[in-house]
Amino acid sequence: RSVVRAQGRAGAPQAPLLRITAGPAHSSDDPIDIDSESEEFTGGEMEEETEDME
């Protein structure tokens, strides 16, 4: 069970990282918007997930 929890936490931050990497690689002006939105969205989701998991 401990391993599953660790994977879940690592999965959340990893998803946004992949999106950010794909964003800038696609366009130069688009990544800025995606980065800002992704970071904000991730922060909210991560906070909620962390509370639920803990």
MARZA-619041 format. One line per 5 residues: number of its first residue (from 1); their letters; for each residue x, y, z of N, C-alpha, C. Coordinates in steps of 0.1 Angstrom, whole numbers, padded with zeros to 4 digits. Each point is the difference from the previous one (the first is absolute). Example, Ala and Ser with C-alpha at 12.3 -4.5 7.8 and 13.67 -1.06 7.14 Angstrom:
1 = as = 0132,-0057,0078,-0009,0012,0000,0009,0012,0000  -0004,0011,-0007,0009,0011,0000,-0008,0011,0008;
# end
This chain:
1 = rsvvr = 0008,-0012,0000,-0008,0012,0000,0009,0012,0000  0011,0000,0007,0009,0011,0000,0005,0004,-0014  0003,-0010,-0008,0005,0002,-0013,-0011,0007,-0009  -0012,-0005,0002,-0011,0006,-0008,-0001,0015,0003  0001,0004,0012,-0002,0014,0004,0011,0008,-0006;
6 = aqgra = 0012,-0005,0001,0012,0007,-0006,-0002,0002,-0015  -0005,-0010,-0006,-0002,0001,-0015,-0010,0011,-0003  -0011,0000,0007,-0011,0009,-0002,0006,0015,0001  0007,0002,0010,0006,0014,0002,0009,0003,-0011  0008,-0009,-0004,0010,0003,-0011,-0008,0001,-0013;
11 = gapqa = -0011,-0007,-0002,-0008,0001,-0012,-0005,0014,-0002  -0005,0006,0010,-0007,0013,-0001,0010,0010,-0006  0012,0002,0007,0010,0010,-0005,0006,-0004,-0014  0000,-0013,-0003,0006,-0004,-0012,-0009,0004,-0012  -0013,-0001,0002,-0010,0003,-0011,0003,0014,-0005;
16 = pllri = 0000,0010,0009,0001,0014,-0004,0014,0002,-0007  0010,-0007,0005,0014,0002,-0006,-0001,-0004,-0014  -0006,-0011,-0003,-0001,-0005,-0014,-0007,0010,-0009  -0011,0006,0005,-0008,0009,-0008,0009,0013,-0002  0007,0005,0010,0008,0012,-0002,0011,-0003,-0011;
21 = tagpa = 0005,-0012,0001,0011,-0003,-0010,-0006,0000,-0014  -0011,-0006,-0002,-0007,-0001,-0013,-0004,0014,-0004  -0004,0008,0009,-0005,0014,-0004,0010,0008,-0007  0012,0003,0007,0010,0008,-0006,0006,-0006,-0013  0000,-0013,-0001,0006,-0007,-0011,-0009,0002,-0012;
26 = hssdd = -0013,0002,0002,-0009,0002,-0011,0001,0015,-0006  -0002,0009,0009,0001,0015,-0004,0008,0008,0009  0003,0012,-0004,0008,0009,0008,-0008,0009,0009  -0012,0004,-0006,-0009,0010,0007,-0010,-0008,0008  -0003,-0012,-0004,-0010,-0008,0007,0005,-0005,0013;
31 = pidid = 0012,-0004,0001,0005,-0006,0013,-0001,0009,0012  0001,0013,-0003,-0001,0010,0012,-0014,-0002,0006  -0010,0000,-0009,-0014,-0001,0005,-0002,-0014,0007  0004,-0010,-0007,-0002,-0014,0005,0008,-0001,0014  0012,0005,0000,0008,-0001,0013,-0008,0007,0011;
36 = sesee = -0005,0011,-0002,-0007,0008,0011,-0013,-0008,0004  -0007,-0005,-0010,-0013,-0007,0003,0003,-0013,0006  0010,-0007,-0005,0003,-0014,0005,0005,0001,0015  0008,0010,0002,0005,0002,0014,-0011,0002,0010  -0009,0009,-0004,-0011,0004,0009,-0009,-0012,0002;
41 = ftgge = -0004,-0007,-0011,-0009,-0011,0000,0007,-0012,0009  0013,-0002,-0003,0007,-0011,0008,0000,0004,0015  0003,0012,0003,0001,0004,0014,-0014,-0003,0007  -0011,0004,-0006,-0013,-0003,0007,-0002,-0015,0001  0002,-0007,-0011,-0003,-0014,0001,0010,-0007,0009;
46 = meeet = 0012,0003,0000,0010,-0006,0009,-0004,0002,0015  -0003,0012,0003,-0004,0003,0014,-0012,-0008,0004  -0010,-0001,-0008,-0011,-0008,0004,0003,-0015,0001  0008,-0005,-0010,0004,-0014,0001,0009,-0003,0012  0009,0009,0003,0008,-0002,0012,-0008,-0001,0013;
51 = edme = -0010,0008,0001,-0009,0000,0012,-0007,-0013,0001  -0005,-0005,-0012,-0008,-0012,0000,0009,-0012,0004  0012,0000,-0006,0009,-0011,0002,0005,-0001,0014  0003,0012,0005,0005,0001,0014,-0011,-0004,0010;
# end
